[in-house]
Every structure is written in structure tokens, then in C-alpha cells.
């Protein structure tokens, strides 16, 4: 197991690097946390995100550069984020981007109301430890929908449900932060 030197977090499709969960994680974790925007968000406005291949290409450029700034290497960093940001990190890691593990907050298992459009094809290629934290009322994936997909992840999987929360957890923010903190500490 590689001890992580830091955590890099990317936002969901409609969010940005200043999401309250990211700010709380940065304050609570005992490792450096970098909250990052995808380039499209930096351009301003409410434009939709580019398609996955473009975002994955961006991650493959940004992660090594940030690792170098932090005095480490990509394989010693945890990657992740909220919703789309976490999904893009998981896809980049599945395609070969080195990482110490994945922190996937409100991972979008499928689009709301479209459970047949699963976003799990890359799960078998995930060989790093993965932490999933989601609300049990998340329309992007509820408890019973996850069962058959988590076993396809090659790395060790941890999953925490936030009771009574939806896609942007509000009731259990402390539990979210505590869960990530304990998971990170277990890797140090």
C-alpha cells in the first residue's frame, strides 16, 4: 500500500473547487488537499462540461503537474471528487493514471431516472483502494442499485451511506468528512 502524500479533488458538473465538502475536507484532513477546477469552469459562466475524453486528458496533464508542485509523484496522491469529478478521476485511473486511491463522493452510478445507463464499465480496471460516500436517497444511485457493481472493482472498496441525504449531502456533512478522514488515516 502506498502512503498518500495528498488528496486532489475535482468538482461536479455544476459546481466548483469551493464546494463546502471540499473546504471542510481541506480543513480536517491531516494531509495536503488541493481543490481544483476543471478548465471549463475557469472560463466562467455556466457552460456545460466537455465530454469525458477531454476531461480525462485534462486530468492526465494536471495530476503530474500538481504532483510535481507538491514535491511528490502521481502514484502517491489520492484522487477524486464529487459526482462527475470523481467519475472522471476513476475513469482516468482505470485508463492508467497512477494514484494511491480514489475518494468518490456522490458517484453518479447512472443519470437520474435512467438506471439502465450505468457508468461502471471501467470498474474492473480500478486496482486501487476506492472510497465511495453517497446519500441513500441519491437519484444517481440508491443502495440496492450498487450491490452487483461494487464487486467488479478490482481494488479494495469501502462504501458509506449517508442516511436521509440525496446527491448533495447536507444532513450528514460531518459524517462525510469523518468517513474520508478515517479512510485516509488508515492509509498513512
N, C-alpha and C positions, 0 to 999 in steps of 0.2 A: 504494500500500500504506500502510495506517495503522499507525504505530508504536504498539505496545501500551503502555499505562501500568500494566497489572497483569493478573493472572490470577485468576479466580474459579472455585472448584472445589466441586462437589456430589458427595455420596456415592452409592453403590449402594443398592439396596433394603434390604439388611440391615446396612449399615454406617453410619458417621457421619463427621463432619468430621475426626476424628483418625486416619483411616486412615494407616498408615505411609507409603504412597506420597505422600500429600498433605503430611505432615510433612517428608519428605525433599525434596520439590519446593520447599516454602516455604524450607527452609534453603539450597537450591542455586541457585535462580534469581536472576538479577540484577534482577528486578522485584518489586514487591509481590505477594504471593499471599494471597488470602483463602480460607480453608477454611470452607465454610458447610454448615449442616444445613438440610434441608427442615423445615418447621414440624411435620410429623407426628413427626419424630424428637425434636424438642424437647419433645413431650408425654410422652415417656418410654415405657417398656415396649417390647414387640417387635411393636407393631401393624403391619399391612401398609401400604404407601404408598397414598395416594389414586390415582385414575386419572389418566392423562396430562393431560387438560384442566385439572384442578385444579392439578397441579404446574407446568404451563406458565403458568397465570395467576399463580401464586406467583412464578415467575421474572420475569415481566413487571413485577411490583411491586418485587421485591427488587433486581434489577440496577440500575435507575435510582437507587434509594436508596443502594446501596453505592457506585455511581459518584460520586454527589454527595459522600458522606463522604470519598472518596478524592481529591476535587478534580478529577474528570475527567468524561467522559461515556461512556455505554454503548458507543458505536462505537469507543472507544479501549481497550476491555477484551477480553481473551481469555476465553472461557467454556468450561466443560467439566466433566469429572469421570469417575468410574468407572461403568461399566455403565449402570444406569438414570439416574444423574445426568448423564452425558454425553449419553445419548439424549434426555433431556428438554431439555437445552440445545440440541441440534441441532434438535429439533422447534420450540422457541421461536424460534430464529434463522430457520429455514425459514418461519415464520409472520410474520417481520418484526422480531423483537427485534434491534436493532443490536449488532454485535460486530466485533472486529478479527480473529477467527478462533476455531476450535474445537480443543480438546485432548480427544480421546476415548480414554480408557483402558479397555480391555476392553469395547468397544462390543458390546452384545448384538444381533448380526445376526438371531438368531431364538432362541426358547426352546430349551433343551436337548432333543434328540430330536424336535424339530418344525421341520425345515428349510423346510417349506412355509409357515410363519408368519413371513415376512420382515418386518423393521422398516426398510424402505428407501423407502417411498412418498414421503417428503419429501426424499430426497437431491437430486433435480433443483433444488429451491429453495434449496439451500445454495450461496451465491455467495461465501463467504468461504474463506480457506485452512483446510484441515482436516488435523489430525494424528491418525492412528489408531495406537495401540500395543496389541498383543494377543499373548497366548500362542498358539503354534502348536498347542496341544492344548486350546484353549478350547472346551468343548461348546456355547457360544453362537455359534460361528462359527469354522471352521478355514480354513486357507489356500485350498484350492480353491473354497470356497463364496463367497469375496469377489470373485473375479475379475470377474464380469459386473456387479457393483453399483457398484464404485468409479468407473467411467467415467460413471455417471449424475450424480455430484456435479458441480455447475457450477464450484465453486471449485477451486483447486489442492489436490491430495490428496498427502499423504505418509503412508506406511504402514510400520511397523516390526514385524516378527515377533520375538517373544521365544522362542527355541528351547527346547523342553522344558517350557514353562510352560503352565499352564491359565488359568482365569478370574481367579484372584488370584495374579499372578506373584510367585514367591519366588526362583527361581534367578537371574533377571536384573534384580533391582531396580536395580542400578547402571546398567545399560544403559537401562532405562526412564527414569530421571532424566536421564541424559546425553542421550538422544534428545530429550526435551522441552526441555532446556536449549539444545541446538544449534538446535532449531527456533525457539524463542523469540528467541535471539540473531540469527538470520537475519532476523527481522522488526524489529530495532531499528536 
